């Protein structure tokens, strides 16, 4: 303590005010001048060992209370100022430290107010979703970023863009790729626009998947990417160049509110167009029907990844030549849901996708293995779910690889059309849905919207029911409710 300078002016001031003392009275008790105490309270003089001992003996102050920087309050205030509404307000942490030190009660009030605001926003969001499930639209929403707007629009519309499919077919005719789409795209970019494609090592491109240098007319790809992802990046660049008008038309039809949202939508539509180019609609649809939607067969036949083939299955909704209406959900190992898509719009109202009992979360226990499971919603709706982990860009030995999990689902009524339906637990040849032969896992849309009693996986209480506070009874769930 003798080697460490302790500046504790605000805390000394709080102690003095709590005891109802003036600076003159407290200075007299400590044996110092009022002007010196004034400098201490303004953090212009540190506390000496003698003063700390005097505070302890005269005013019964614990010396430990005079040390530290209110780290807990500072961490909580940092969380407050990461909210989208406040993220640009503070240039650094110094003001937060000063606030926590000088006005701890005000800091605590700000933190409580923020937590109440966030809880209220979550409850409004849950109620909004609950009303939407019942067919009633509301205007309730929390703070929304451009990415939230884009995701919401793409999740609630069919994952099929006819104009981009037509453009992709015309582009395929021009390329005439044969068995080498990657080579054909590189040759087309070089021939038509003078763009050279080059794969660079991680040390040269540590933070990018793809970068286009307009000055040198070179398209750089990271060697972190698998050959499938490298092909998709080149296909995206080519599609964004060739299909500018068609993509712009689709963006306009989405009626997005901001330029940032339109930029994000352009990226998503470029990704869609790349998949349509890599897996042309008619051949892919025919192969999917013949293989009974076996993703491993499709990925091998078209030279794509599991994720790319599964994603393409959600797009097969051309009038007169549609496939099984699949929907898709992708999560990371922390449970964050960041990609949803579906042939008729992601079935948010029926399926939800937020239940911790879904097989997409189990997939992380055995990476690379395909999990097949039938699930039943509280309203009796049943879905067939296929889940598997996905490997992201590869890192160096010292880096932790990115891993997500993908869930591909459809209504259980299509079980007989899909190769995975035969492996459902309890399924029998010729068995009918609803005949009691298929063992379905009971799930819910999300814990805040699910009223299943005694669920061992429940993470939050339902917003629709009051909590049970019976001290004489404890249920199986961590959150008992009435």
N, C-alpha and C positions, 0 to 999 in steps of 0.2 A: 504494500500500500504506500510505503514511503517513496518508492520509485515511480509511482503512477500518479499523474495529475488528474484530479477528479473535479470536473466542472458540473455542478449540480444546482445551479441557480434556481431554475423553476421548481425543483423539489424543495429547496429551502424555503422559497416563497410560499409553497402550498402548506408546508409544516407551520410556518409562522401564521398564515391566515387561518388555518384550522384551529390554532390555539388562541386566536383573537389578539395577537400581539402586534404592536407597531415595530418598525425597524429600530427605533430608539430603545424600546423595552427589550427586544431580543438581543440587540447588540450589547446592552448592559449585562444581560445574563451570561453572554458568552465572553465578556471581557474584551470586546473589540469596539471600534468606533462605528457609529451609524453609517458613515460614508464608506467604510470598508465593507460592511455588510451589504450596502447598496451595490458595490462593485461585484460582490460574490453573487448576488441574485441576478445580476445582468450578465453572468458568465464571463466577467472580465478579470476575475481572480479565481484561482482554484482553491479547493478546501485543503487545509493542512491537516496533518495527523492530529495536532493538538485540538483543532476545531472539531474534528470528527469525534474525538473522545469527549470533548465538552458537550457536544450535542447529545451524545449517548447518555452522559451522566445527568445533565440538567433537564433535557426535554424528552428523555427516554426514546431516542431515535435509534432504530436498528441501523448500524453502519452499512449493512448490505443494501438497504433501501436507497442509499446515496450513490450506488454504482450502477453501471449498465446504461443502455440506451433504449429501454422499452422495446426490446427486439420483437416481442410478440405483437405489440401494437403496430410497429413498422411493417412487419410481414402482412398483417391484416389490411393495413392501409394500401400496401402495394397491390393486393388483390382488388381493392376498391377501384384503384386507378388503372387497372387493366381492362375495366369494362369499356365496351366500344364508345359509350357516351363520354368517357373521361380520359381515354387513352392518350390524347395529345395535350393534356393540360399541364403536365409537369415534365421539365427537362431532365430531372434526375431524382435521386433518393434523398438529397439533403433536406429539401423542404419537408418531406415526410418525417424525417428524424427530428427536425425542429418542432414540427407539429406534435409529434408523440411526446417529446420532452417538455415542451412549454405548456401544452394544453391536453393532458392525458384524458380528462373527462370529456372534452370536446371530441377528441380522437375516438374514444369509446362510443360516443353518440353517433359519429359519422359511420363507424363500422356497423353498429346495430341498425342504423337506418338503411345502409346498403344491403345488409342481409335480409331485412324485412322486404325491401324493394325486390330483391332477387327471388325470394320465396313467393312473393305475390305474383311476380311475372311468371314463375313456373306453374303456379296454381291456375292462373288465367290461361296459360297455354294448355294445361291439362283439361280444363273445362271447355276450352275452345275445341280441342280434339274430340272430347266426349260428345259435344253438341254436333260436331261435323259427322260423327259416326251415326247419329240419329237423323241425319239429313237436314240439319238446320245450320245455315251459314252465319258466321259472326264476324265482327270486325276486330276481335281481340287479338293482339299480337304483342310480343316483346320487342326489344331492340333488334332490328333485322339488318344484317349486312347484305351487300350485293350477292354474295355467294349463297345466302339463305334464300333470296328471291329466286335465283337460278335453279337451285335444287328443288324448291317447292314446285316450280312450273314443270320441270322435267319429270318429277315424280308423279304428277297428277295428270299427265297426258300419255297417250300411247307412245311407246318407244319406237316409232316408225315414221320416217320422213320420205315420202314418195319421191319428191324432187331429187333428193340426194341419192336415192337408189338408182334412179334413171341416169343421173350424171355419172355415177360409178360404173354402170354398165357401158355407157358410151366411152368412158375413159379406158375401160378394159379393152374395148375394141381397138382403140388407138394404140395402146401399149402392146397388145398381142404378147403377153408375158410368157406364155408357155409354162414351164416349170420353174421359172426364175423371175418372180415379181420384183425382188430386190434389185436385181441387175437391170431389169427393164425400167424401173423407176429412176435409177441412177443415170442410165443412158438418156432418158427423156429429160430430166432436169439439166443435164449437161448440154444436150442438143438444143433444147428450146430456150433455156434461160442462162446457160453458161455456169450453172451451179454445180460445184464439185462436192461430193459427199465424202467425208473423212472421219474415221473413228479415232478419237484421241484418248490417251491414257488418263487415269484418275488424277495424277499429279497436275496435269494441264487443265483438266475440267473438274475441279473438286466439288463444285456446287451445282452443276447443270446436267440435265439429261440430254438436251439438244440446244444448240445455239447457232443462229444463222448470222453470218457476218456479211452485211450488204456490200461493204467496201471491197472485200476480196472475193465475193460471190462463192463463199464456201459454207456448207452446212456441216457443222461438227456434231458428232454423236459421242456419248460417253461409253467407254468400254465396260462400265458397270452394267449396262443393259444387256439382257439376253438377246440372241439373234431375233427372236420374235418381237421383242420390244423395239429393237433397232429398225426392223421392217415397219412397224407401226409408226414410228417417228418420221421416217422418210415418206411413208404414205400420207401422213397428216400434212406434212409440208407441201407435198405435191397437190393434195386435194384443196388445201387452203389457197393455193395459187390458181388452180384451174377452175374451181367451183366457187369463185368469189361471189358471183351474182346469185347463184342458187342459195348459198349460205346466208348472204345478206337478206334474201327474201324470207327465209325461215326465221331469222332473227327478228325481222320486222313483224312477222306474224305472232311472235311470242309476246310482243308489247311489253318489253322490259322498261323499267323506270329510269335507269341510270346508264351512263356510258360504261362504267365498270362492269355492270351486270351484262351488258351486251358483249363486252370483250370476253368475259368468262363463258358466255353462251357460244361465242364463236369457237372457242377452244373445244367445248363439248361437241359441237356439231362437226368440227374437223375430225375429232376422234371417231364419231359415228361414221363419217364418210370414209375414213381409213379402214374401218372394219368392213364396210360394204365393198370396198375395193379389194381387200384381202380375201374376203369370202363372198363372192358374187351370189346374189339372191337365189336365182333359180338352181344352180348346182348345189348350193349349200342346203337349200330347202329339200331338194330331192334326196341328198345324202342323209340329211337328218331323219327323214321319214323312213328311209330304207334301214338305217342303223337303229331305229327306235330311239333316237335322240341320245345315243351313246357319245358322251363328250370326248372320251379318249379316242374313239374312232375318228371323230370329226377333226380333232386337233391334229392328228397324224395325217389325215388325208389332205388337209389344207395348209399344213405347215405353220400352225399357229399355236399359241399357248392355251392352257386350260381356261384361263380367265377370258381370253379373247373369244374362244368358241362358245363358252357359256354366255357371255355378253351378247354375242350375235344371235343366240337362240331367243332372246327377249325381243328381237327386232322382226321376227317372222310373222308379220301381220298384213301382208299385201292382200287386198281384196281378191278373192278367188283362188288364192294360193297361200293361205295362212297356215301356220303351224300350231302346236300346242301353245296356249297363252302362258308363257313363263314370266315370272317376275324375279328380280334379283336384289340381293342385299349384301353389302360388303362391310365388315367391321374390322377393327384392329383388336389386339389382345387386351386392351383396356376397356373394351366394350363400346368404343365410340363408333357410331354409325355415320358413315360419310359417303356412301354411294347406294342409291336405290333406283331401280328402273323396272318397268313392267310393260307388257304388251298392251294392257288396257289402263295404264297408269298403275303405280304401285298400290296394291290393295290395302292402303293404310287403315281404312275403316274396319275391315274384316280381319286382317292379319296382324297389323301393327308392326311387328319386327323388333320390339323392345324386350321380349321375354328372355331372361337368362337361361331358361331351360331349352332353348332352341339348339339344334345340333351344330349351328355355326360356331358356338362357343366351345363345344366339346372338341371340335376339329383341331384346336390348338394343342390338345394333349397328344395327338398322333399326326404330326405334319405329313402332308402328302397323301394321306389316306382319304378315300371318299366315304362319307357317312350318309346313309339313307334312312329316313325316318318319316313316319306319318305323325302329324300333330293335329290336335283337336282344340278349337277355340271354345270359349265359354258358351257361345251361341250355337254350338254343334257343328259349325263349319270345319271341314277337314282339308288339310293340305299335304301334298307329298313334298318333302324337302330333301335336297341334295346339298351337302356341305363339304368343303375341302379348303385347306390352307393354300395361300398364294405366296410365292417368294418375290420380294421386291428387288430393286437394283442391288447388285452384289457389292459388298464392301471389301476392305482389306481385312487381314487376319485380326487386327485389333478393333475392328468395328462390329457393332451388333447389327445383324441383317434385319431389314424391315420385313415383317411378316403380317399378312392380313388373312382373313378367312372370308370365303364367298359362299352365300346360300342361294341356290336356285330352287324356286318353288313353283308349284302349280296346284290347281284344284285336284283333290283326290280322285275326281271322276275321270281323269285322264290316265289313271294308273296303268291300264292295260295297253296304252299306246307307247309307254316308256319302258325302256329296258330295266330301269331301276325299280320299277313297281314290283317285279318278281321277287325281290329280296327283302321286302317289308316283313317285319316280324309278324307271324300269324297269317300271312297271305297264303292262299291256296289257289291252285289252278282253277280258273272259272269262277272264283269267288266274287260275289257282288259287293259293291261298296255299301256299307250300312248293314251287312248281314251278320256283323259281330265277329268276323274272322280276322280282321286287321286290328292289331293292337296299336292304338294311337296314343301318343304322349299328350297329356292335358297341358296346354300352355295358355297364355293370355296375350293381349296386345302390348301391355306394359304394366309394370307393378302399380303405378299410380292410377291405372284405369281398370285393373283386374280385381275381381271380388272373390277369387277362389280362396276357400278357407283351408287353413292348415298347410299352405305351400312352403316347403322347406327352402325354396330358392328365393322367396320374397325379399326384395331389397328395400322397398319403400311401402308405406301404408297407402291404401287407396284413397283418392281424393273424394270419392263419393260416399264414404262410410266413416262414422266417428270411431275414434280409437277406443278399444276396450280397456278400462282401467280397474279391472277386478283384481285386487291384491291376493285373492284366494285361489285364482286359477291362472295358469300360464300355458298358453298354447304352443303348438309346434313352430309357428312362425315367429320371427323376431318382432313382428308388428301385429299384435292382436287387434281385432276390430269387431265392432258389434254388427 
